[in-house]
Amino acid sequence: QEKIERAKTYRRVAEEAKMLGDFIRLVDYMKVEAHDLKAVNTAEELLDILESPHTNNDKATKGVFLTTVEFSDDSIVFSPDAGAVLNVLNNNLIEGMIQTVQAVPRLLYMRSFGHFFEGKLTGLNPVAIIRGTEYFKEVFDKVNQVILNDYKQAAEYAQIFEDNRPIYEFGKKWNFEEYEQQEHSVADFRRHLFQQKEWRNNLEKMKIGNVIGVLHVDSKSLRNSLFPITTNTLDGIKGLLLESARGEALTVLGNFHQRICVLNERPVDLDSFVLFMNSNEETIEQKEAHLLEAKLVDEMYELLSNFEMKVPTSDQVKLDDLHEAVQNYQQTLVEAAGFIQDRKQSMMATLDQKITELNEECLGMLGNLHSGIFVDPDSDAQHVVDELAAYAEDIEIMKENTETFQEYQKLFGMPVDDFSNLNLTEKEYQARHNTWSALFQWEKKTTEWTTTAVMQLDVSKISNDVQDFTAEAYKMGKANKEDRIIFKLKDKIDSFNEYLPLVEELANPALRERHWEEVFSLIGQQYVPELSFSVQEML
């Protein structure tokens, strides 16, 4: 019986030994299934982690991935962006998990179990099973979609930072050296400083981070990149404003000192007093503009103070000096007006005296023109013309003085003199000048005609000149019927007209050598062609 039992046991052992290969394969398949299931479950757990921010209301969540916001030339970008995150998830995390499953040792291929199998061993491919599982594909796609959706929402959220793009664009273009070379008014400085301050305030209020699904959107680095733009620009503009304020303060202070110096003058003569009055009136008209210069300097330093710029002590001293100069300027204006009022009457009296002297001088000159050489026909014409030239200079000086005196009278509010004596004197001078100049020119011409070689005389021009002088003498004679100088001129013209036919004959270009021989024989002289001769010599 024992042998029978032993035989049964042996047969069962033999049968079970034959089934051991299948058992090993079964265990290997179960292991593959467990690993693949673990991979799918892990992917599912990853999806749960990524979806959890969307499914619960935990406001304390910090996000799974950190991404920073940056400005590009035409949009807002993230670093890392969606593509970079998906690359990590897909190629590193999920693909690494699959490769880990692939690397797990397989019982089916262990050498110690090889004798349980015959022929070439084949088994399940865990990677192919995972990749071929529809549920795994679904989970994989959902993981990708979560990332893409969150980045899309993050991009919409990041649009709030576009309000700060002007700072970014300004920072690309800002050049302090160029700004320094430009001219800037106080209004320009104020506008530029307040713009930078507004931008800086906006940056201080800017959110530095936010959680969008699995993403922690960090904007702190963006803010930190923009802060230096406003800070450096503010510092540069304030420094330039300080230099401008310092230079303007010195210039304006110098201008006020110069104005005060002019206002402190106390002229004693009429011309200087009038200049002082005109200068004072001009200063009064420009008073508001002058005070505005000082006000602008105050505004520049006040602007620096508003922007927490410490004004150096030396600048503050100059500013105090300017304030004192402005007060002195206004006080000196009042004193100058008082001085003008006090001296005005005496200066008006001086002006009246000068006008009286000028009128007396005119009357004296008028008397001279009516006497002496100016009315004596025997006077030398050239000498009289020279004397009249001196009178002309005196008359021009008097005319300039009358114009000046008339301006003074207007300034003082006095009746304006017409200076009729000067007009009479100038009229008399002009009449004397015309007659004596005509006589002088006639004598000069006749001398030229009678002493010039006859061969060089232009008979036509001589005839025209004689006609012109005759007409001029006639015209002057009608205007001054009793003028003895005109009588003398007419007599001289008449005397020359007696010789004019002879001059015309002698200067006739048609005369030939034989004609000249006949002429010279009539006067008992021998004609020599090489010698020149004048009408005077012929006479």
Stockholm file with secondary structure:
# STOCKHOLM 1.0

chainA/1-539         QEKIERAKTYRRVAEEAKMLGDFIRLVDYMKVEAHDLKAVNTAEELLDILESPHTNNDKATKGVFLTTVEFSDDSIVFSPDAGAVLNVLNNNLIEGMIQTVQAVPRLLYMRSFGHFFEGKLTGLNPVAIIRGTEYFKEVFDKVNQVILNDYKQAAEYAQIFEDNRPIYEFGKKWNFEEYEQQEHSVADFRRHLFQQKEWRNNLEKMKIGNVIGVLHVDSKSLRNSLFPITTNTLDGIKGLLLESARGEALTVLGNFHQRICVLNERPVDLDSFVLFMNSNEETIEQKEAHLLEAKLVDEMYELLSNFEMKVPTSDQVKLDDLHEAVQNYQQTLVEAAGFIQDRKQSMMATLDQKITELNEECLGMLGNLHSGIFVDPDSDAQHVVDELAAYAEDIEIMKENTETFQEYQKLFGMPVDDFSNLNLTEKEYQARHNTWSALFQWEKKTTEWTTTAVMQLDVSKISNDVQDFTAEAYKMGKANKEDRIIFKLKDKIDSFNEYLPLVEELANPALRERHWEEVFSLIGQQYVPELSFSVQEML
#=GR chainA/1-539 SS CHHHHHHHHHHHHHHHHHHHHHHHHHHHHHHHHHHHHHHHHHHHHHHHHHHHHHHSCCTTCCCSEEEEEEECSSSEEEESCHHHHHHIIIIIIIHHHHHHHHHSCCGGGCGGGGGGCCSSCCCCCHHHHHHHCHHHHHHHHHHHHHHHHHHHHHHHHGGGGGGGHHHHHHHHHCCHHHHHHSCCCHHHHHHHHHHHHHHHHHHHHSCCEEEETTEEEECHHHHHHHHHHHHHHHHHHHHHHHHHHHHHHHHHHHHHHHHHHHHTCCCCSHHHHHHHHHHHHHHHHTHHHHHHHHHHHHHHHHHHHHTTCCCCHHHHHHHHHHHHHHHHHHHHHHHHHHHHHHHHHHHHHHHHHHHHHHHHHHHHHHHHHTSGGGTCTTSCHHHHHHHHHHHHHHHHHHHHHHHHHHHHHHHHTCCCCCCHHHHHHHHHHHHHHHHHHHHHHHHHHHHHHHHSBGGGCCHHHHHHHHHHHHHHHHHHHHHCTTCHHHHHHHHHHHHHHHHHHHHHHHTCTTCCHHHHHHHHHHTTCCCCTTCCCBHHHHC
#=GC SS_cons         CHHHHHHHHHHHHHHHHHHHHHHHHHHHHHHHHHHHHHHHHHHHHHHHHHHHHHHSCCTTCCCSEEEEEEECSSSEEEESCHHHHHHIIIIIIIHHHHHHHHHSCCGGGCGGGGGGCCSSCCCCCHHHHHHHCHHHHHHHHHHHHHHHHHHHHHHHHGGGGGGGHHHHHHHHHCCHHHHHHSCCCHHHHHHHHHHHHHHHHHHHHSCCEEEETTEEEECHHHHHHHHHHHHHHHHHHHHHHHHHHHHHHHHHHHHHHHHHHHHTCCCCSHHHHHHHHHHHHHHHHTHHHHHHHHHHHHHHHHHHHHTTCCCCHHHHHHHHHHHHHHHHHHHHHHHHHHHHHHHHHHHHHHHHHHHHHHHHHHHHHHHHHTSGGGTCTTSCHHHHHHHHHHHHHHHHHHHHHHHHHHHHHHHHTCCCCCCHHHHHHHHHHHHHHHHHHHHHHHHHHHHHHHHSBGGGCCHHHHHHHHHHHHHHHHHHHHHCTTCHHHHHHHHHHHHHHHHHHHHHHHTCTTCCHHHHHHHHHHTTCCCCTTCCCBHHHHC
//
